[in-house]
């Protein structure tokens, strides 16, 4: 299970990992309602380094990014869910509108972004380039989103791959 750390504790742990010769991969996001796209993104990101750090937007920044009514889950709960994934080593919650300050503090070897980006469209690309890191586009196609999931829940539509309920055998009688 991954550890949820403060920024200062994370900086120290990343320094220790580097001193041990380990490479650091970094991923970030809101992770408001954990779904299969998130899991695939983080598992793919973990393959880019020896240690995976995941930065989670705090509640205020999620509200700004996603709109009123979001997040659904508090940052502490989102962090706990993400930390429970086997691919994740460290989790930190960040309040800034972008992860640039964290990237500048940590200098991860690889900054991982989902397939809704290209290397050229990653907002932090100049920051990563400036300290000599690289960008990796990871995960499966962006076929999953919390917004779509919330919409399906609200309309009670079955999701892709769900099964319609079949006939139920009556309980055996004695």
Steps between C-alpha positions, in 0.01 A plus 500: 500500500624846410567768757317831521761766577532871554696688236809525724490130589456413131802709402709312759375158381569583136850613599551164679375309196738688271792439739418129472521526120126474437319693227189701578183512291238764574129506417225739605128555485176553688405131534156609617327165459760231439426304183674255269654779289675635810630155592635440149661846492678444832607144421645621171673793674656261753680322216685824417707503821594310813288722726161651413396830659138606451394859562131558568326835458357637824124562528518870408700439182263218396205736542674757279592240237181292498227735619255536785400172663845354459690334646268218600759360742721708731871518416594284799267223382621525141860480625421191707340323203790582268757397763327160527590417139800267475663712228523807725787570739433854622202735491494872571213748490583832337313834517650683202313531170776301324761243604787723386613585857513129587691416182749775583543366855526130406653494151349160421679308226171449314186715504213270394184637339194323365417433137285811478836681467787489254857572604463844338172583677611420857468833687811433711722391209733803522550445875584132447729583208680769707612254769582220253204270560289329239127477435320171441145467371355199681178309559226381273294716263294761683179292486427548870422814695353589836267746324355220281474269800310761701270561204422128472436476873264797479308352209533140622623392156696174490865557427707339224555134573220481755252221473128524497356296783385158390228281637545407862449143609254478784645399833476126556218396724528228756 
